[in-house]
Amino acid sequence: MTLNKFKKTAICFSLLAAFGCTDNFEEINKNPEGATTEQLEQDYNNIKSLFKPAFSRIYISDITWQYQIQQSLQADGWSGYMITPVPFGDTNNYDYALNPGWNGYAWERAYVDIIANLYKVEQRAKGKYDQFYAWSLIVKVVQMQRITDMYGPAVYSKYGAEGSALYDSQKDIYLQMFKDLDFAVTELTKRIDAGESSTFKGTDLSSYDGDYAQWVKYANSLRLRMAMRIVKV
């Protein structure tokens, strides 16, 4: 009886294996209602969609608790820039019992929400739609200047590469950020001079509403801020 059950089971598995293998596996598993690659590329949507999560950690104002964790409860408290009037949790930076959850939060969110998405922008836009690549560099520098000022060495120029030596020194990160902003300013200024209409409208979540000139002005202000940080180095 048991032997017959084993035989039946073996036959069933054989049939499943035979019918489960098919040459048109990809076609069968494709959602007929889903958007195609060509449709996603219309109006740069495959690039524009990546900016929203990047903006969400820099600009949007409805995530105050997240800003509090990565800024107020981290370095601000540890350095004595601000303090709470009462004991706050079992381990916290205010008492110099550093909280690893607070101290790593800015790093994690920077790479998961911002840098990962901007890396995809670089892959899809660089050399093809350089206005978006230039824009992504400005947004990247906004975040990474904070990260390197908080942590020192970080993954910047080698993000997406394989290997163990991925970290850049803070000096090298600053030098690369200046180069990135130079590219962004040059690229967007060229489009402004040519009278090109902005392709950022509807995607830009800041008050600039996609205005190339405003983003150039902002990039230049970032260069000035960075220069002031290193003026006495």
N, C-alpha and C positions, 0 to 999 in steps of 0.2 A: 504493500500500500504506500509506504513511504517512498519507495523507489519510483512508483508511478507519479507521485507528486513532484519529485525532482525532475523527472522527464518532461512533465507538462510545463513546469517553471522554465526549464531550459529552452523549450520550444517557443514559449511566449517571449522570452528575452531575445531569442534569435529573430523572431518576426519583428519585434520592435526595432531591433538594430537594422534590419533590412529596410524597413519602411521609413525609419528615422533619418537615414542617410539620403540626401537628395542633392542634385546639382544646383537647384534654384533655392537653396536655403536662404540666401540674402533677400531674394524677392518675396518669399513667403513671410519673412519676419519684418518686412517693411510696412510701416503704418500708411495705408492708402490715404488717410486724412491728414497726415503730417506734411510739413513744409519741405520742399526739396532744397538742395544746396543752392540751386539757381535762384529760387524764390527768396531764400535768406539773404542772398547777396544784393537783392534789389534795394536801392536807396541806402546802401551801406549798412543794412540792418545787422549783418553778421559782425560788424565792427562796433556800431553804435551801442548794441546791447551790452557790451563789455564795460562801458563807462559808468553805468548806473551803480553797480556794486562798488566800483572804485570811488565814486563820489560819496557813497553812503558812509564812509569812514573819515571823510575829510570835511564835508560841507554841511550835510543835512542836520537840522537842529533837533530832530525828535529822538535822538539817541544820547541824551545827556548822561545817562547812567554809564554808558560805555566810555564816554570821554572821562567821566569821573574816575573809573577804574584805571585807565591807561595813563592818566595825567595827574589828577588830584591825589588819588590814593597811592600813587607810585612815587615818582621823584619829588613831587611837590611836598608830600608829607615827610619823606625821609630827609630832605634837605632843610626842613623847618620853614619852608615857604608858606605853608598853611598848617593848621593843626585843629583837632577836634577838642571840644571842651570836656569830654568825658572819655573813658576807655572805650575802645572801638574794636571788638572782637578779641580772640585769644592771641592771634599773631598779626601784627600790623606794623607798617613802616614808621608810624608815629613814635612807637616805643623801640625802634631799631630792631624789632624781631621781624625781619623782612618776610613778606608774604609772597611766595613764588607765583601764586595765581595772579596777583596784581602786577608783579614785576615782569612777567612774561606775556601779559595780555596784549600790549601794544605791538610787540614783535609778531605774535601769532596773527593778529588781525591784519597787520600790514601786509604780510605775505599771502595770507589766504584770500582776503577780499580785494586787495589793491594790486600788488605786484603780479600775482598770478594772472589776473585779468588783463593787465597792461602788457604782459608778456605775449598774450594771445593777440592783442592789438598790433604789437610789433611784428608778429609772424604774418598777420593778414594784411597789414597796411604799409609796412616799410618798403620804400622803393616803388610803390604802386599808388597809394593814397597818402602821400607824406604829410598832408595837413592833419590827418588823424594821428599819425605817428608823432608829429611835432607836439600836438595837444597832449598825447599820452605822456610824453617826456616831462612836460610841465607838471602834470598831476603826479607823476612819479617822484619828481624832485620835491614837491610839497611834502610828501609823506616820508621819503627817505632821508631828508635833512633832519627831521625829527627823530627818526630811528637811529641814525648814526650819532646824533648828539646825545641820545639816551644811552646807547649801548656801545658806541665806539665802532670797532670793526663789524662789518655786516656783509651780506651777500648782495652785490650790486652788479658789477660788470659781467659776472659769470653765472647769473641766474639762468637756470634751465640747462646748464652744462652738467656733465657727469664728473665724478671724482671727489676727492676729499679736500683739496685746496681751493675752496670756493670763496672764501672770505677776502674782501678787500680791506686794506687799512683805512682809517678815517681820512687820512690825507688823500689817498687815491680816490676815495668816494667823492670828496669835495672837488677834486680836479675833474672827475668824470661828470659830475653834476653841472659844473660850469660849461663843459663841452656840450652836454645835452641841451642846456638852455640856449647856448649860442646857436645850435642847429634849429631849435624851435623858433627863436626870434627871427632868424634869417628866413626860414621857410614861410612863416606866416606873414612877415613883412613883404616878401615877394608877392604873395597873393593879394595883400592889401593894395600894393602899388599897381597891380594888374586889374584892380577893380572887381575881383572875384567875389561872388556872393558866398556867404558862409554856409558850410555844410554841417555846422554844429547845432543849428537851431532845432529845438525840439528834443535835443539830447543833453545840451548844457543845462545842468540843474542849478547853476549859480545865477546871480543877478546879471551876469554879462550877456545872457541870452544868445550865446554863440558868437558874439562880436570878436572878430580876429584882433582888432586894435586893442580891445580891453585885455585880451589874453597876452598880447605882446607886452603891454604895460605891466601886467602882473608878473610876467616872467622876468622883466627887468627889475622889478621890485624884489623878487626873490634873489636875483644876482647881487643886488645891493645888500640885502640882509645877510647873505652868505659871506660877502666880502667883509662886512662888519664883524662877523663871528671870528674871522681868521686874521684880521688886520694886525694884531699884535703877536701872531704866531711866528 
